[in-house]
Amino acid sequence: MPTGVQAAQGVSAAAPSPPRRVFVLGATGTIGRATVRALLRHGHRVTCLVRPRAGPNGALARADVERLLAGATVRFGDPLDPASLRRDGFGVDRFDAWVSCLASRTGVPADAWAVDHRAHVDALAAAKDAGVTQAVLLSAICVQKPLLAFQHAKLAFERELAASGLGWSIVRPTAFFKSLSGQVARVRNGKPFLVFGDGRLTACKPISDADLADYLAGCLDDPARRDRVLPIGGPGPAITPREQGERLFELLGRAPRFRQVPVALLDAIAAGLGAAGRVVPGLAAKAELARIGRYYATESMLVLDAASGRYDADATPSWGRETLFDHYAALLRGEAVDERGEHAVF
């Protein structure tokens, strides 16, 4: 397990280092795009390897990708193909650093081990052969308590990266705005805010794509973030789902209305699909998705105190300027949109 967990507070950044040649995987996701923009702002020369049809369900054509990643060099290939990684990616230039925002879309076992582990192992080998000396990996804070396939896959690669001999930074963000914005439309349309249990089972410090991207890019400049596991959340105190709902109703000028969903219902769904999956293989993936939903309904996205087994909001670092409630307000004004994909809970 990687050691050297570091905290970070505030929004100050290390002094910029000389511009470097940075190779990026996972550039077409919302966090990947924001990270490319942040790297470019830091003055780095950025190259991205992207599938010819990228994004959810291949919705992004080449022209879309080049527009979204303006300012970066875009190479088209397959990040899951070791030969393409070398031929179309690391082999096109000399690179100083590698940044990965690549992640499995669903988290089901086959997808997780193919993307969160195998593709990263192949990219690490290609990066080392290409002379890369520094790597920044976007991971997830939920790997602290691994119960799911994608968590084990991410941890397995984290260990390989930490032992690789490269300078490394493993960034574990708490919760993304897009993961927590799925009920804005339903509440605006007059429906109640759904919570598991009483809505106080969990808490998190959500971080925006832009603030997380700024933090990721800063890992190339800040020696204090080198060879560290870096949990990171957004600004302000930790918030529960019930507090999220209360603030959303306040922004709408309405009295709060909640509907409580028993956690036992998630248990029953996961158990039923798990049993059925032993007979109908196609249902096994749905069972894992149910387990993922149950995990996020019952586990806080905060730093886990290993000694006590409790989540610790005070030990969870804060970074950035934008709060989830700023984002809710922007969504309600029509000034922001979410591309949630598989990040939707409701």
SEKOLPA-396434 format. One line per field, with one value per residue (C-alpha): residue number from 1; residue in one letter; z, x, y. Coordinates in pm, whole numbers. Last residue first. Layout:
BEGIN
i: [NUM,...];
aa: [A,...];
pz: [Z,...];
px: [X,...];
py: [Y,...];
//
This chain:
BEGIN
i: [346,345,344,343,342,341,340,339,338,337,336,335,334,333,332,331,330,329,328,327,326,325,324,323,322,321,320,319,318,317,316,315,314,313,312,311,310,309,308,307,306,305,304,303,302,301,300,299,298,297,296,295,294,293,292,291,290,289,288,287,286,285,284,283,282,281,280,279,278,277,276,275,274,273,272,271,270,269,268,267,266,265,264,263,262,261,260,259,258,257,256,255,254,253,252,251,250,249,248,247,246,245,244,243,242,241,240,239,238,237,236,235,234,233,232,231,230,229,228,227,226,225,224,223,222,221,220,219,218,217,216,215,214,213,212,211,210,209,208,207,206,205,204,203,202,201,200,199,198,197,196,195,194,193,192,191,190,189,188,187,186,185,184,183,182,181,180,179,178,177,176,175,174,173,172,171,170,169,168,167,166,165,164,163,162,161,160,159,158,157,156,155,154,153,152,151,150,149,148,147,146,145,144,143,142,141,140,139,138,137,136,135,134,133,132,131,130,129,128,127,126,125,124,123,122,121,120,119,118,117,116,115,114,113,112,111,110,109,108,107,106,105,104,103,102,101,100,99,98,97,96,95,94,93,92,91,90,89,88,87,86,85,84,83,82,81,80,79,78,77,76,75,74,73,72,71,70,69,68,67,66,65,64,63,62,61,60,59,58,57,56,55,54,53,52,51,50,49,48,47,46,45,44,43,42,41,40,39,38,37,36,35,34,33,32,31,30,29,28,27,26,25,24,23,22,21,20,19,18,17,16,15,14,13,12,11,10,9,8,7,6,5,4,3,2,1];
aa: [F,V,A,H,E,G,R,E,D,V,A,E,G,R,L,L,A,A,Y,H,D,F,L,T,E,R,G,W,S,P,T,A,D,A,D,Y,R,G,S,A,A,D,L,V,L,M,S,E,T,A,Y,Y,R,G,I,R,A,L,E,A,K,A,A,L,G,P,V,V,R,G,A,A,G,L,G,A,A,I,A,D,L,L,A,V,P,V,Q,R,F,R,P,A,R,G,L,L,E,F,L,R,E,G,Q,E,R,P,T,I,A,P,G,P,G,G,I,P,L,V,R,D,R,R,A,P,D,D,L,C,G,A,L,Y,D,A,L,D,A,D,S,I,P,K,C,A,T,L,R,G,D,G,F,V,L,F,P,K,G,N,R,V,R,A,V,Q,G,S,L,S,K,F,F,A,T,P,R,V,I,S,W,G,L,G,S,A,A,L,E,R,E,F,A,L,K,A,H,Q,F,A,L,L,P,K,Q,V,C,I,A,S,L,L,V,A,Q,T,V,G,A,D,K,A,A,A,L,A,D,V,H,A,R,H,D,V,A,W,A,D,A,P,V,G,T,R,S,A,L,C,S,V,W,A,D,F,R,D,V,G,F,G,D,R,R,L,S,A,P,D,L,P,D,G,F,R,V,T,A,G,A,L,L,R,E,V,D,A,R,A,L,A,G,N,P,G,A,R,P,R,V,L,C,T,V,R,H,G,H,R,L,L,A,R,V,T,A,R,G,I,T,G,T,A,G,L,V,F,V,R,R,P,P,S,P,A,A,A,S,V,G,Q,A,A,Q,V,G,T,P,M];
pz: [-897,-840,-1164,-1214,-1498,-1747,-1547,-1810,-1595,-1719,-1598,-1638,-1651,-1337,-1153,-1262,-1145,-805,-768,-861,-595,-358,-447,-351,-580,-439,-435,-195,133,305,489,842,983,809,969,868,1146,1160,1483,1400,1022,1028,693,500,363,103,359,319,331,11,-186,-98,-172,-519,-585,-462,-702,-986,-889,-905,-1248,-1364,-1237,-1420,-1756,-1612,-1564,-1307,-1068,-1157,-1014,-667,-700,-844,-543,-293,-451,-465,-106,26,-164,-6,335,292,333,96,272,77,156,116,212,200,-120,-224,-498,-343,-7,-158,-286,51,235,-15,17,395,386,165,430,402,501,577,323,17,-202,-115,-156,-51,-173,-170,-190,-390,-495,-351,-150,-468,-612,-985,-1149,-869,-955,-1262,-1043,-802,-1081,-1231,-896,-872,-1228,-1192,-871,-533,-296,74,181,435,501,706,756,493,733,568,207,76,-207,-252,-312,-653,-769,-1105,-948,-716,-1013,-1203,-913,-818,-1023,-888,-644,-881,-1116,-830,-776,-441,-240,-463,-430,-605,-642,-709,-852,-924,-1126,-970,-1035,-678,-617,-963,-900,-566,-715,-988,-741,-549,-859,-938,-578,-582,-919,-789,-478,-102,-69,230,152,-219,-169,-197,-572,-821,-1057,-1122,-1171,-1316,-1332,-1505,-1856,-2052,-2325,-2183,-1848,-2010,-2211,-1898,-1709,-1998,-1996,-1621,-1659,-1925,-1707,-1379,-1391,-1750,-1804,-1433,-1386,-1706,-1632,-1267,-1303,-1228,-1497,-1689,-1602,-1534,-1725,-1563,-1613,-1621,-1768,-1740,-1926,-2270,-2590,-2895,-3105,-2929,-2604,-2782,-3131,-3149,-2778,-2652,-2979,-2918,-2558,-2667,-2395,-2474,-2833,-3097,-3206,-3119,-3004,-2949,-2690,-2742,-2812,-2624,-2658,-3021,-3113,-2945,-3126,-3464,-3399,-3314,-2959,-2889,-2866,-2625,-2351,-2476,-2766,-3124,-3271,-2927,-2757,-2675,-2547,-2590,-2371,-2378,-2032,-1961,-1635,-1824,-2062,-1769,-1632,-1967,-1999,-1644,-1718,-2019,-1811,-1536,-1786,-1961,-2293,-2159,-2008,-2080,-2086,-2198,-2066,-2223,-1967,-1899,-1633,-1279,-1152,-792,-572,-549,-299,-284,77,257,157,344,261,278,275,212,-87,0];
px: [-3061,-2695,-2555,-2181,-2222,-2270,-2286,-2236,-2358,-2469,-2385,-2521,-2886,-2965,-3059,-2735,-2531,-2704,-2635,-2270,-2229,-2391,-2129,-1862,-1614,-1289,-1021,-873,-971,-788,-982,-843,-1119,-1386,-1263,-1427,-1413,-1226,-1063,-701,-729,-889,-1066,-1033,-1371,-1614,-1855,-1980,-2347,-2517,-2191,-2143,-2504,-2479,-2159,-2326,-2614,-2367,-2202,-2538,-2600,-2269,-2374,-2707,-2552,-2423,-2778,-2760,-2498,-2619,-2962,-2811,-2617,-2921,-3129,-2858,-2792,-3163,-3222,-2928,-3041,-3387,-3226,-3072,-3423,-3511,-3631,-3830,-3755,-3937,-3770,-3982,-3924,-3724,-3543,-3202,-3346,-3473,-3121,-2972,-3195,-3122,-2747,-2779,-2973,-2705,-2445,-2187,-1821,-1709,-1584,-1364,-1331,-1171,-830,-661,-300,-96,260,576,590,330,586,791,511,526,398,144,5,-165,-364,-463,-578,-775,-943,-1043,-1178,-1368,-1529,-1467,-1724,-1632,-1828,-2077,-2262,-2546,-2717,-2988,-3229,-3184,-3089,-3204,-3435,-3521,-3894,-4042,-4159,-3985,-3696,-3650,-3631,-3390,-3149,-3159,-2863,-2628,-2422,-2212,-2165,-2015,-1748,-1682,-1362,-1057,-769,-458,-163,156,460,830,913,1089,791,710,453,308,269,100,-143,-214,-337,-527,-722,-814,-917,-1142,-1289,-1381,-1562,-1503,-1197,-1204,-936,-1013,-1308,-1079,-1046,-755,-625,-262,26,346,705,1025,910,1195,988,1048,916,605,539,558,333,85,64,7,-251,-443,-438,-548,-823,-908,-922,-956,-1239,-1425,-1425,-1517,-1800,-1683,-1905,-1698,-1354,-1106,-849,-749,-384,-99,238,550,870,766,961,740,518,612,428,95,24,285,341,-15,-136,69,-53,-419,-648,-549,-669,-557,-599,-339,-449,-193,-329,-441,-800,-901,-1278,-1247,-1012,-1244,-1553,-1373,-1265,-1618,-1754,-2059,-1862,-2119,-1991,-1686,-1458,-1496,-1145,-1012,-793,-422,-351,-39,21,300,305,251,59,-248,-197,-187,-509,-687,-578,-699,-1040,-1075,-975,-1221,-1506,-1395,-1216,-857,-849,-478,-243,122,302,600,729,722,973,836,558,590,374,5,-212,-575,-631,-538,-341,-286,-32,-48,308,256,147,0];
py: [892,798,944,924,672,955,1280,1542,1829,2168,2517,2871,2766,2965,2644,2479,2781,2773,2401,2464,2733,2484,2224,2475,2651,2790,2523,2274,2109,1825,1549,1519,1739,1531,1210,882,626,294,411,327,349,692,708,1034,1137,1002,861,505,397,512,503,138,47,194,1,-317,-256,-204,-532,-710,-558,-706,-1049,-1022,-1111,-1436,-1574,-1854,-1720,-1372,-1453,-1492,-1167,-989,-1088,-1002,-663,-579,-694,-496,-187,-219,-265,80,220,505,820,1076,1437,1766,2094,2414,2608,2914,2723,2794,2688,2363,2289,2382,2138,1864,1894,1910,1583,1427,1516,1794,1817,2169,2421,2397,2087,1758,1600,1278,1280,961,1088,1028,1394,1631,1831,1875,2094,2165,1847,1798,2139,1998,1759,2037,2266,1979,1914,2281,2281,1953,2075,1912,1765,1735,1428,1298,974,827,1163,1134,963,625,678,1012,1118,1486,1529,1606,1948,1980,2175,1876,1637,1863,1911,1545,1425,1689,1483,1271,1569,1769,1505,1338,1286,1309,1059,1191,953,1149,974,1015,708,407,183,76,351,290,-82,-24,228,-27,-287,-22,81,-280,-347,-40,-136,-481,-361,-387,-166,69,328,277,513,815,773,761,1030,937,1180,1034,1162,1047,955,797,633,284,405,551,236,20,260,264,-116,-123,153,-36,-348,-186,75,-10,-387,-473,-226,-314,-687,-632,-376,-21,128,383,251,528,735,1065,976,1229,1128,1341,1430,1318,1255,1239,1013,688,757,765,634,358,289,316,164,-150,-178,-150,-9,351,298,547,906,1168,1510,1786,2027,2387,2293,1977,2020,2131,1847,1598,1726,1715,1358,1243,1242,1024,699,552,784,979,898,779,802,696,953,984,1334,1551,1857,2114,2270,2639,2608,2724,2430,2189,2341,2309,1946,1884,2035,1807,1504,1597,1616,1300,1341,1346,999,961,1260,1291,1598,1774,2018,2389,2500,2472,2692,2812,2593,2666,2850,2746,2651,2330,2024,1698,1431,1052,914,547,342,0];
//
